[in-house]
Structure formats: C-alpha cells, structure tokens
Amino acid sequence: MIRAASSGTVTFAGEEPKRFGRLVIIDHGNGWQSAYGHLSRITVKKGDPITTGERLGLAGQAGDADRPELHFEIRHDGEAVDPAPFLGLKG
C-alpha cells in the first residue's frame, strides 16, 4: 500500500505513458510536490485533499518497471530533489 508522505492536494492521478505508468502527484504548497509512480492501482483522484499517511494506491509494475516497485520523488518548483533529508535519511 502506498501512502502520502505529507498532506496536500492531488494534482495528477492517472497514466503517465513515458515512464511511470500509473502516477499520483500531490501539491504540498510553496512549490513542493511529491510523486508516486509505477502503481498497480490508484485510489485517489485529481482535486482530492490528502492527509499525511493517506492511502494513494498500490505498488505495482506499471510504466517501464520490470518488477513491482515504487518510484518516489520530491520536487521543488518542478525539479526533482533528493528526498533523503525530508525522510530523516543521509543523502
């Protein structure tokens, strides 16, 4: 089960044909977004308000994934950034 890293609003929930297959993007405000790709199932829709830990869908093997996995990304002003500091990990 895939859960939201932080609260916000779903800005995209659907197929992304280039790479990630089923993808959910959450806008957290102030230019911050999180993205969750390769889902086998999406359980939210565009415009949904999301709380931290809320279920977004199920991990899967969509897009260019060759095995079940999750692509997790933090973006600031549209650019991917290292998520490790936000997760309390060393980058």
Phi and psi in degrees as a GROMACS rama.xvg file:
@    title "Ramachandran Plot"
@    xaxis  label "Phi"
@    yaxis  label "Psi"
@TYPE xy
-102.136  130.18  ILE-2
-122.7  152.315  ARG-3
-68.3903  135.451  ALA-4
-72.6766  -26.2768  ALA-5
-158.945  165.374  SER-6
-76.2247  158.858  SER-7
166.915  -153.55  GLY-8
-128.886  134.434  THR-9
-68.6046  122.813  VAL-10
-105.42  -16.5573  THR-11
-152.091  135.937  PHE-12
-151.503  99.5271  ALA-13
171.901  -158.976  GLY-14
-83.1524  131.631  GLU-15
-117.791  100.663  GLU-16
-70.4875  -18.1985  PRO-17
-75.2751  -41.0484  LYS-18
-147.689  -45.7538  ARG-19
-94.1323  -5.47029  PHE-20
63.4848  -127.224  GLY-21
-75.066  124.36  ARG-22
-134.457  140.745  LEU-23
-121.999  132.674  VAL-24
-122.55  131.819  ILE-25
-115.545  131.393  ILE-26
-92.1993  123.131  ASP-27
-102.683  2.39795  HIS-28
90.1059  161.843  GLY-29
54.3211  33.2938  ASN-30
84.4484  1.84255  GLY-31
-96.5751  136.962  TRP-32
-139.157  156.376  GLN-33
-125.703  146.317  SER-34
-128.023  142.891  ALA-35
-133.441  110.414  TYR-36
-117.82  169.254  GLY-37
70.7546  28.8839  HIS-38
-74.6147  144.169  LEU-39
-84.1105  -25.334  SER-40
-151.088  138.577  ARG-41
-109.386  132.06  ILE-42
-113.921  10.8424  THR-43
-126.213  169.744  VAL-44
-135.901  161.071  LYS-45
-53.3173  133.731  LYS-46
95.5154  -14.3586  GLY-47
-65.7077  133.61  ASP-48
-75.6577  139.828  PRO-49
-124.373  139.145  ILE-50
-105.206  156.633  THR-51
-54.5559  130.235  THR-52
86.0805  -3.84451  GLY-53
-68.3748  143.402  GLU-54
-67.7931  130.842  ARG-55
-107.587  -27.629  LEU-56
165.707  -160.477  GLY-57
-120.951  141.843  LEU-58
-63.7248  151.972  ALA-59
-158.954  -156.579  GLY-60
-130.488  52.3978  GLN-61
-96.8902  165.505  ALA-62
67.3397  -136.661  GLY-63
-91.3864  11.815  ASP-64
-69.1942  135.352  ALA-65
-101.938  5.02794  ASP-66
-159.092  163.732  ARG-67
-59.8573  130.082  PRO-68
-162.5  170.815  GLU-69
-123.155  130.597  LEU-70
-98.6542  115.452  HIS-71
-113.487  131.98  PHE-72
-140.387  139.694  GLU-73
-108.039  133.396  ILE-74
-124.63  142.694  ARG-75
-127.254  123.429  HIS-76
51.1144  39.7877  ASP-77
84.7466  -3.97856  GLY-78
-107.504  134.149  GLU-79
-66.0135  137.852  ALA-80
-127.314  160.02  VAL-81
-64.1176  120.268  ASP-82
-78.4409  -12.5511  PRO-83
-52.7039  -47.7197  ALA-84
-61.1605  -30.6508  PRO-85
-76.9813  -19.14  PHE-86
-103.021  6.38827  LEU-87
75.1715  22.9949  GLY-88
-108.532  160.293  LEU-89
-79.7936  131.739  LYS-90
